[in-house]
Each structure stands twice: as C-alpha cells, then as structure tokens.
Amino acid sequence: MHIYKFLYLLFGTLLSFCYVEVSSSAERQPVVPPEYERDGGPYVPTPNIVVDRMLSLAQVRAGDHLIDLGSGDGVIVITAATKYELTAYGVDIDEELIRLSNLRAKNLGINQRVLFEVKDIFKTDLSKASVVTLYLLPEMMERLESKLYSELQPGTRIVSHDYFFPNWKHSAQVDFSIPEKEFISGVPHAYLYLWVVPAKVVGNWAVQFNSNNHNRLRLSQNFQNLSGDLLIDGQSHPLIYSQLMGNQIKFEVVVGADRLQFSGNVEGEKISGELLRGNLVLPWFAQRQ
Ligand SMILES: C[S@@+](CC[C@H](N)C(=O)[O-])C[C@H]1O[C@@H](n2cnc3c(N)ncnc32)[C@H](O)[C@@H]1O
C-alpha cells in the first residue's frame, strides 16, 4: 500500500478512536437524536491555528457565505464571522454542540450573521455557499464528493482539513507542523486541501471569432480537467493547454504557425472572452449546442 494512502487511513482510524478521549476529557456527552448517524466522524475540533490557515487557503473575504459541514463546537464558523464581515452556517447532528455554538455566537454579538442547526450533512442546502469547510472522515469525503461537485455554484471554494476527495484532484495543498495535534491524530501535522468548483462545460459549443462562425469547440470534462479540440472549418485542432477555475476558462490550440490563446468567462450556456493571436487581441463568443 502506498505510504500516503496508509497514513490517510491511519489518521481516519485514529480520529475515530479519539472521540472517547475528547468527550470524556471535556466531560461532555454527545446528544445525537436516534434518527441521525454520526457517519462523518466524531467531534474533534480543528485547532485555532489550523482554522486560520483554512480560511486563508480559501481566501475568505467579506461578503462570503461559509458553510461548515459537521460544525462541532462551531470554531470555524465563529472564527470566520468574527474576522470577516460575512454570513456563516454550521450543521451538526449533535444537539448539545449546536446549542453551545449558537450561544457562543450570541455572546459574541454575531448571531445576526451566524446560524447553527441540527441537521444531517446530506440534508443541507448548499446552493448559497461561496465557501465550504470540512473536517470529516475519508468515507464521508468519498460520499460527499459528487454532492458538492453537483450542488455547489461554480467558483465556490472548498477547504478540507486532513482528508481529500478520492477522485476530484485538489487545486492546492498545504501541510505544516502543529504539535497540538499529536494527541488528536497521533501525528503533529495538518494537511489542508483546496478545490474550486468548476463550471460545467462538457459538450459541444459553437464558437465565433474573427467573423468566422464555422467553429466548434468539443469539450470533455473530468472535474476541472478539460480535453477536446477546436474544429475550424472542419479541421480538428486539439487543446494543447487548458485551465478551468470556477467560471474562468482558458485553452490553447495551434493553427499553422500560430498559437491561439483563448480566455473567457462561462455564464451557463454562453462563454465570452478574449483571443490572443500573436499581438492581436480579438473578442470570441461561444454558445452551447
Ligand atoms: C471532526 S469534527 C469537526 C468539527 C468542526 N468542523 C471543526 O473542524 O472543528 C466532525 C463533526 O461532524 C459531525 N457529524 C458527523 N456526521 C455527521 C452528519 N452525518 N451530519 C452532520 N454532522 C455530522 C460530528 O458530530 C462532529 O461534530
């Protein structure tokens, strides 16, 4: 087994075991109604230093709406709403943690912008999120992958502490030493992963540039990774470079001696932007077929 995968699974196992230690040391009994299953893992709070690094990796800013799935004692939501003029929402199945989180938000005077609710992660409406934070076991990450990919708006930033999606490659990762975590996971280290939800661009597009309407862009998509070609007057030119970050798309093709560099903004069924050909900058436009 690959060492990285082994460590990943080991962290998951240790995180499951440490529940007993954390809850008994805090003399706090979990209050989980019987209809819920704690399938995302036990309550283990993210240390403050790690919360700060998560918010900075997600480039959290004023105006964001942050959702923490499995919010525990509310540390991520409350830190974000204290530092930034944003709205934030946390869900957890532990009634006592939710009660304490709402009380803390009230005491800090941020309860107009912050709400915690007893809710299962899978029943949570994610459509308004611009940032999602996670500290959940690998099995839950695997189950959540397609929900987050399909339900979140393009451009939404997802940051996860220690665990990653098995199929969706992250766009950034940081890791650093943090001695306080030794007693939580047995490893004095934190791993953070960032994903930016891509627009869904798979399919055929009619492309117009340089007063030529007879172009077709044919795109395949695997999360943010694109492949395909641009048909110009029936001739195929494979994409030699592509990038999809939220709604921002870039791709390049070679036509004769020229490199055509397209950049644009995806708005549902349309894309518009600029095409760089040598020193020439041209507008281009695409409509999904
Ligand atoms: C590791 S803690 C993370 C707490 C917090 N997000 C943080 O990083 O400090 C995971 C939390 O997820 C909650 N949880 C587990 N399964 C859940 C589910 N299906 N729906 C909602 N919350 C869940 C647990 O009760 C626990 O508080």
The ligand as an SDF file (V2000), in Angstrom:
LIG
                    3D

 27 29  0  0  0  0  0  0  0  0999 V2000
  -14.0700   16.1530   13.2670 C   0  0  0  0  0  0  0  0  0  0  0  0
  -15.4920   17.0570   13.8080 S   0  0  0  0  0  0  0  0  0  0  0  0
  -15.2010   18.6060   13.0020 C   0  0  0  0  0  0  0  0  0  0  0  0
  -15.7970   19.7930   13.7400 C   0  0  0  0  0  0  0  0  0  0  0  0
  -15.5340   21.1480   13.0960 C   0  0  0  0  0  0  0  0  0  0  0  0
  -15.9190   21.1740   11.6900 N   0  0  0  0  0  0  0  0  0  0  0  0
  -14.0690   21.5030   13.2130 C   0  0  0  0  0  0  0  0  0  0  0  0
  -13.3590   21.3460   12.2030 O   0  0  0  0  0  0  0  0  0  0  0  0
  -13.6460   21.9300   14.2880 O   0  0  0  0  0  0  0  0  0  0  0  0
  -16.7960   16.2890   12.8220 C   0  0  0  0  0  0  0  0  0  0  0  0
  -18.1920   16.7140   13.2280 C   0  0  0  0  0  0  0  0  0  0  0  0
  -19.1050   16.1950   12.2570 O   0  0  0  0  0  0  0  0  0  0  0  0
  -20.3020   15.8400   12.9100 C   0  0  0  0  0  0  0  0  0  0  0  0
  -21.0030   14.8610   12.0650 N   0  0  0  0  0  0  0  0  0  0  0  0
  -20.6820   13.5740   11.8280 C   0  0  0  0  0  0  0  0  0  0  0  0
  -21.5520   13.0130   10.9570 N   0  0  0  0  0  0  0  0  0  0  0  0
  -22.4540   13.9700   10.6340 C   0  0  0  0  0  0  0  0  0  0  0  0
  -23.5950   14.0090    9.7790 C   0  0  0  0  0  0  0  0  0  0  0  0
  -23.9730   12.9340    9.0650 N   0  0  0  0  0  0  0  0  0  0  0  0
  -24.2830   15.1610    9.6740 N   0  0  0  0  0  0  0  0  0  0  0  0
  -23.9150   16.2630   10.3970 C   0  0  0  0  0  0  0  0  0  0  0  0
  -22.8320   16.2930   11.2180 N   0  0  0  0  0  0  0  0  0  0  0  0
  -22.1060   15.1600   11.3430 C   0  0  0  0  0  0  0  0  0  0  0  0
  -19.8420   15.2790   14.2330 C   0  0  0  0  0  0  0  0  0  0  0  0
  -20.8870   15.3410   15.2120 O   0  0  0  0  0  0  0  0  0  0  0  0
  -18.6420   16.1850   14.5630 C   0  0  0  0  0  0  0  0  0  0  0  0
  -19.0210   17.2340   15.4140 O   0  0  0  0  0  0  0  0  0  0  0  0
  1  2  1  0
  2  3  1  0
  2 10  1  0
  3  4  1  0
  4  5  1  0
  5  6  1  0
  5  7  1  0
  7  8  2  0
  7  9  1  0
 10 11  1  0
 11 12  1  0
 11 26  1  0
 12 13  1  0
 13 14  1  0
 13 24  1  0
 14 15  1  0
 14 23  1  0
 15 16  2  0
 16 17  1  0
 17 18  1  0
 17 23  2  0
 18 19  1  0
 18 20  2  0
 20 21  1  0
 21 22  2  0
 22 23  1  0
 24 25  1  0
 24 26  1  0
 26 27  1  0
M  CHG  2   2   1   9  -1
M  END
$$$$
